Each structure stands twice: as C-alpha cells, then as structure tokens.
Amino acid sequence: MNLRPTFLPLVLLLAGCTSTLPTQSKFFTDWPAGMSPTEIGARVADNFITRTLEVDQGKRPYVIYPEVINWYGALEVAKLSRNAELRQRLIAKFDPLLTPEGAKKISPDAHVDFRVFGGVPLELYLQTKDEKYLTIGKGLADKQWAAPTPDGVTREARYWVDDIYMISLVQVQAFRATHDPKYLDHAAATAVAYLDKLQQPNGLFFHAADSPFCWSRGNGWFAAGMTELLTELPADHPQRARILAGYRTMMAALLKYQSEDGRWRQLVDKPESWLESSGTGMFTFAMVTGVKHGWLPAETYGPAARKAWLALAGNLDENANVRDVCVGTNTAFNEKITGPAAQLKYYLDRNKVTGDLHGQGPILWTAMALLR
C-alpha cells in the first residue's frame, strides 16, 4: 500500500512546525537563575496575596483596578504554571467579596476603573466553571454597555489612553466566558475610536487630547488592551486590521525608544525622563504576545522583549516589589495644569515608588505571556 500521499503532507507539516516554533520561542527560554517566568510569577503573586486590600485598610471605598490587574495576572500565572495551591489562595482572597458585606466593596459606579473588576470573577469562572463568578463578571460587562453612544461606544469612555485596558479586559473576558461576539464588538469599536483620536504619527499615544504627552503607563494601558483584544479578535472581524495596524505602529515606536537598560522612560519619547517600570511591564507583555502570535517579526522583537523581561526581573527587591514605578497619575489638564512647559514638568516630576500595584500587575501579565 502506498502511503506517500498522506505521509508527505504530514512530514511537511511537522517540518513547518519545527522550523517556526523555535524561531518564536528561542528568545523566551534559558533564563538566568531566579528569572524564569514561573519563579518571578510565583514571587509577585505571593506578594499580592499577602497584601490587605486597600478597601479593608480604609484607603478606598471599593476594590479598585490596581488590585484587579494583579488578581487577574496571578490567576493566569497559577493556571499556566499548574500551581493549584497558588490558585486556591487567590480564590480564598476573593470569596469574602461574595458575602453580602463583601459585595459592598464592589463599586456600582459607571466608571472604567471600577467596571474592570469584572475581569477577575470572569477569570475565576473560566478556571472553575462556578456560575456565581460568571454572574458577577458578566453583569459588570453588560452594565458597561447599558446605554452606549450612537457610535456604539460605552458612555464610560473618557478618551484618556488609560481606558482601553479597563474596557477591553472586562469585555474580552466576558467573550471568553460566554463566546458571545458582542463583547468583542464592544471592545473593538472603542479601540478604533481611541486609535483615531489619540494615536500620533510616531505611533505613540497622548495621555489625552488636552494633555499631549506620551506618558509611559498610559501608553502601556493601550498596548496591553489592544493585546488582550487581538488575542481573541477573529481574523475576519471588520475592525481587526485597523487595530492590528495601530498595534504594530506602536510596537515599532517602542522598539525605537527602548533604553539600553531594556526599560522605557516615564515619557516614552523624552530622553531626559527617568526609566519607569509599570509601562515597561505593559509594553513587554504586548511585545512577548505579539512575537508568540506572529504579529511581530520574532528576530526583531524577540531580543527586545527578552531584554525588557530581564530588566524587569532584575529590578525586583528581595520581597518581589518592583522598583521605579510612577505613582497614580491624573491627566495634566485634569490637574488644572496647562501650557506645554508646565505639563511637561508635571509628568517629569511624578514620584517613583517601589511596590506600587500599578507596577506589580504588568510583571504578572508578562509572566503569563511567557508561560502561554
């Protein structure tokens, strides 16, 4: 019996796999001691678990987005590293919020910084299939689009570059949990609207139209939001080409502005500004994912992403707190600062701190991207 017609395509398929996969993955293996994504992910996740929620410290009225992004990243790291004990600890941290008293800590406000909370129970549903988590998460995703604008964008949109991650995460997670494409349509329509308003010819984004500076973490939020969306958006989706083009234009700009250290600066395109870790973590997550999915040429972006990860991992202290994180930052205009010189000074003078959750979460995202 002649098996050649069946066997030859199989050989070619296998040859294609072995020639492609090492090109994409060779930059993301053979880590120095203590710098693998499994090790770093576990350390940073443990750092988060051992913290008391800020609402329980009296610092906040509700659980807020920096805690959400750490929870989500830590849950993904636990799943991908098959760390059942870590996952159980993360669930145990969440479940008190399911009680009547705990539910008061989840904001009912129609604001992107609070709606993003839904990403965590949706991740818990994806991992456990427990409907109680789906109800909470899907409810927040649906409320975000309860009364959209005529062009199909949520009324929570402020047209600050930060928003895209907050909107994309909860909507993409709702799609992952339900497979209803309306959630991808929501996120895609918003991403395109923000691309049109805020992306500059150099590929970077202004913090807002009235605060025209390329603040690192703001750009990071957009990079990460586009990445989450592109991971799920079908090839034939009418807005995929536009979003992918915006993503690639941004990644090319980031390649140009990466420092010798491997990180990016507080103002990405200003060489006088300081090296900042939260935006760096977000950019690294976006770049690693792009290389792995083939959206970016591996030989060009793989070394840059590896260098950035090693810079991040090397910038943790002994307790897995990341150094050089910009403090929470309003738009300059919203702080009643006007004029180019004054706004520039505002961004350059923002304090840098160690262990801020804005910086912890993106390291977890990058660890999960490397583990996928």
N, C-alpha and C positions, 0 to 999 in steps of 0.2 A: 504494500500500500504506500502511495506517495504522499508524504506529509508536508512536502515542501510548501504548497500554497498557504497552509495555516501557520507553519513554523517560521517562515521568513518574516512576515509582519511582526510576529512576536519578538523575534530577535531584534528587528529594527526598533520596536517599541522599547525594549529593555535597553538597547544601546542609547536611545534618546534619553531615557531616564537617568542612566549613569553619567551621561555627558552633561546634563543640565543641572541636576541636583547638587553635585559638588561645587559647581560654579556659584550657586546661590548660597550655599551653607558653609563654604570653607572659611569665610571670614568670621563665622559665629561659632567656632569650636576652639579647642585647645586654649582654654583660658588660664591665665596665671593663677596660682594658688589663692583661694578665697574670693575669686572674682567671677565665678560662674553664675549664670542667672538663677540657678537653683539655690545656691548658697546666699547670694545677695537678696534674692526674693524672700527667702525664709527669714532672714535677719530683719529686713524692713517691714515685713508683715507682722512679725512678732513685736516690733517697736510700736506698730499701730494698735495691736490688740491690747497691749498693756497700758495704753493711754485711757484716761477717763474722758468720755465725750464732753465737749465744751458746754453743752446744754446742762449736763449734770454738775459742772463746775460753776454754773451761774454766769458764764461768759456770753451765752447765746440763748435766745428764746427757743430755738429749734436746732435740730441736726442740720448742718449746712454742708455745702458742696465739698470743701477740702476733706472732710471725713468720708464723704460718699466716694470720692475718687480713690481713696486708699482702700476702702472696703471692697470696691469692685476689683481693683488690681490684685489685692491679696487673695480674693476668692478665685480669681483666674490662675494665679500662681499656685494655689493649693490644688486646684483641679489638674493643671498641666504637669505638676511635679508629683502627682498622686500622693499628696500629703493629707491623708484623711484626718489626722489629729489636728492639723492646722485648720482645715475646713470646719471641723466641729467647733473649734474655739471661735471662729468667725461667726458661725451660726449662733452660738451661745451669746455672743456680744450683741447680736441683732434681735433675738427673740423677745427680750423685755419690751421692745417697741411695739410688739403685737398686743400687749395688755391695754386695757382702757386708759390707764395712767400714762403708759409709754406712748400711746398714739398721740397724746397731746404734744409730744416732742417733734412730730412731723408737721411741717408747716402747711396750712391750707392756702397760702398766698399764691396768687398767679404771678410767679416770678421765676425766671430761668434758674436762679441759684437754689431754689427750693424744689422745683419740679424734677430736677436731675436726681433727687433722692430715689425716684422710681427705678433707676438703673440697678440698685442693689437688690431689692426684693425680686426683680426680674431675673437677675443672675442666680439668686437662691432658688427660684422656680426652675430655671434651666438645669441646675445641678441636682435638685431634689424631687422635682415634679409635684411639689406640695402646692395645691391650689391657693392656699392662704397667701402665699407670696405673690402669685400672679394677680390676685385681686387688687392688692395694694399698688403694685407697679403699673399694671395696665390702666388702672384708674387715673394715675397721675399723667400718664402719656396721653390718655383721651382728653383729660381736662385741659391740657396744653393746647388742644385744637378745638375747644368747645365753640369758639366764635372767631374763626380766622378772618384775616383781612380779605378784601376782594381778590387779591392776587394769590391767595392760598397760603399766606404766611401767618404763623401764630401772632397774636396780639402781644405776646410777651417779648417780641423782638425789639431790642433797643438799638440795634445796629452798632453795638460795640463788638469788637472782634472776639471777645471772650465768649459770646453767647453760643457760637456754633457747637462747641463741645457740649455744653449743657443741654442744648436742644437735641443734638444728634445722638448722644448716649442714650437718653431715655426712649427716643423714638426707634433707634436701631435695636435696642434691647427688646422693645415691645414686638418688633418684627421677628426677632429670633425666637421669642417665646410663643408667638401666635401664627407666624408665617403669613400674616395679613400684609399685603404690599402697600396698603395706605400709609403705614408708618414710614416706609422708605420714601414714599412720595412727599410726605410732610418734611422730612429732613432734607431731601434733595431740593425741593422748591426754596427752602430757606437758605441753604448753602449757596445756590446760584444767585439769589438776591444779594447776599452778603459779598460774594465774589465781585459782583457788578459794582457795588458801592465802595468797597474798601480795599481791594487788591490794587497795588500800584504797579507802574510799568516795570519796576525792578523785581517784581514777584512777591514782595513783602506786603504787609497789611498795616494800615494806620490803626491805632487803638480805637479811634472813632473819627468821623469826618471833622469834628471840631477839636480833635487832639491828634494832629497829624504827625505822630512819631511811631516808629516801628518797635514798640515795646516787646521785649522777648517773650514773656509769658503769654501776652495777648496773642502774638503770632503762634505760640505753641498750642494754645487752645484751638485755634483754627486748624493747624496742621493735624492735631490729634482727632478733631471732629471729622475732618474730611477722610482721615484714615479709617476710622470706625465705619463711616458710611460706605466708602468704596469697598470695604471688605465684604459687604453684603449686597451692594447695588448690582443688579444683573447687567450683563454686557449690552443688552438691548434697551436698557432704560433710557428714556429720551434725554435725561439730564446727565447721564454718566460721562459722556465725552467732555462736556463743559467742566464738570467737577474734576475729572482726571487731568485735564489741561491746566486748570488752576493749581492743582496739587503739584504737578510736575514743574510748573513755572516757579512755584515757591521752593521746591526742593533744590532746583538749580541755583536759586539765590542763596539758599542756606549753605550749599557747597562752597560758594564763593566767599561767604562771610565766616566760615568756621575758623576758630583761632588755632594756633599751633598747639595749644594745650588740649584741643579736642572739643572744648565747650563753645558756646555762643555768648554774646555780650548782652548786657541789660537793655541797651538799644542796639539791635542787631547790626545796623549799618553804621554805627558810630564807633570808630576805633578807640576813642578816648573813654568809653564807658567800660564798666567792670564786668568780669566774667560771671555769669549767672547760671544757676543750676536747674531751676524749675523749667524754664524754657528749653534748656539743653535736653532735659529728660523727655520732654514732649516731642522735640524735633527728632531725637534718637528713636523713640517709639515709631514715629511716622516713617523714618528712613529705613529702619530694620524691616518693617512690614512691607514697605514698597519693594525692597530688594527681594524678600521672600516670595512675594506675589508676582514678581516680574514686571511691576510697573516702572521700575528704575533699573538701569544697567548695573548689574552686580559688580563688575570690575571697577566702575567709577564710584558707586555709592557704598559698596560693602566696606572698603577700608575706612571711609569717613564715619560710618555708623559704628564700626568696631572701636575706632579711636575715641569716639564720644562715650561709648559704654565704659571703656576702661577709665576715662577721665571721671565719669560719674561714680563708678565703683570705688575709685581711689580717693574720692572726696567725702566719703563717709567717715564719721568718727567711730570710736570704739563701741558706741551704743547704737550704731546704724542710723544716726542722724546725719542728714545731708547738709553740707555747709554751703554758704553763699547763695541763699535763697532770698529773692526780693520779697519784701513784706506785701501784704494785701494792698492793691493799688487801684484807686478810682481813676477815671479819665481825668486828664489835667483840667479840661474845661469844666467838668462837674465839680472840681475843687475850686472853681472860680479863678483859675489861672489862665490868663490869655496872653497872646503875643509869643512869637517863636522862641525868643531867648528865655523867657520865664518858663515856658512849658518844657523846653529842653532841660533847664536846670532842675525842674520838678522830677523828671524821670531819672536824671543822672544822680540826684541826691537821695533817692529812695534807699532806705536802710536795707542791709543784707543781714540775714539771721541764719541760725543753724537749727535744723529740726522742724522747720515750719512744714505743715502738712501739704502746702502747695508744692513743695519740692519732693516730699516723700512719695506721693502718689505716682508721679511720672516715672520714677525708677521702677516701681512695681509694674507699670504698663510695659516698660521696655523689657523687663524680665519675662513677662508673659509673651511678648512678641518673639523674643529669642527662644522661648520654650515651645512655641507653636510649631 
